[in-house]
């Protein structure tokens, strides 16, 4: 596609040069093989330590080549206005670097005589950040998208800096708060008062005074308490344990969301529901969000595919616990609907406002995702979650009714598909080989790219 665009531009009398960018030298050598068949365009490959580097570099400066395969870019200060076609074989996945790359191909001084720049990228790359998905899309308006994305990134940094400024003891912290990226999980308490007392947290952490390392800071404006604790652990294979030891660090984050009057508690140690901590901070006037109400967290998530379902079945006076995965998920939901079982926990994936999400919830009260985020992202996640949990209009019994239940199919359906989408795990699992047999012909998924629809 990149070569087609280059040839089209040349036919239109634009003196353009194509640059194919790669991440590594090995990748560049492989990609060069794709371009070297176009002998009339005299492709070259260049990177630090490449054979005939000086001759190749001079050839580029003299504009004797139409295709340049390189690693990253050609260095700061390199000026070649004719570079107007960029092929990103390895997409840069962050906005600042993408903007830098784009800037090398968009020079307004020469655009009138050289025409517009073209960018070709693999938009199926699953690792591209969400902020770049629109940027790399076909026929996107970069002026509008870059403006919006840049503003959003700057605004995020301003808000994060504002949040950090609310902590008063950052210089004394053992761990920089900017590096704190907890897993997004929480237990939630309804606050029955109109206040919180974060200074009382020590009463809610058993043995707090016995920890070897203790630190806490309170952000009163944003209503966030951060507690960092560390305990020295012996190293078994060392005789003198006074000088050599391990340190086990744990963190507890407490956020009071005042609009819905909810207290969120996150910890690196998920072995507790932290009711003692909630009692210490809220003075005993609280209620743990648990039971069927935790499944409100699945509200507004579309195309839910459940991965695990834990079920408590009531058999007379006895209670039996069963965990179901895959095709057994349908049975679990059926039992729950027939009042012969109660959902103990649910884990699944889906889409919320068009973005892929994963979430899990336990009837005991814990809600979690597989994501991590900084303190600002944790606060935003909790706020959005809390809005669902306190909404009386949401019926937790109805949340999972439209779940996509996997079923085993041994043959193709008698209709023509317009699109086939593989399970996300198939894209991400690079260690497993997938093969299909159709009309006694075997196809390997990794080699037969046309099978992706």
Buried (B, 14 or more C-beta within 10 A) or exposed (E): EBBEBBBEBBEEEBBBBBBBBBEEBEBBBEBBEBBBEBEEBEBBBBBEEBEEEEEBBEBBEEEEBBBBBBBBBBEEEEEBBBBBBBBBBBBBEEBEEBBEBBEBBBBEEEEEEBBEBBBBBEBEBEEBBEBBBBBBEEEBEBEEBBEBBBEEBEEBEEEBEEBBEBBEEBEEBEBEBEEBEBBBBBBBBBBEEEEBEBEBBEBBBEEBEEBEBBBBBBBEEBBBBBBBBBBEEEEEEEEEEEEEEEEBEBBBBBBBBEEBBBBBBBBBEEEBBBBEBBBBBBBEBBEBBBEBBBBBBBBBBEEBBBBBBBBBBEEEEEEEEBEBEEEBBBBBBEBBEEEEBBBBBBBBBBEBEEEEBBBBBBBEBBBBBEBEBBBBBBBBBBBEBBBBBBEEEBEBEEBBEEBBBBEEEEEEEEEEEEEEEEEEEEEEEEEEEEEEEEEEEEBEBEEEEEBEE
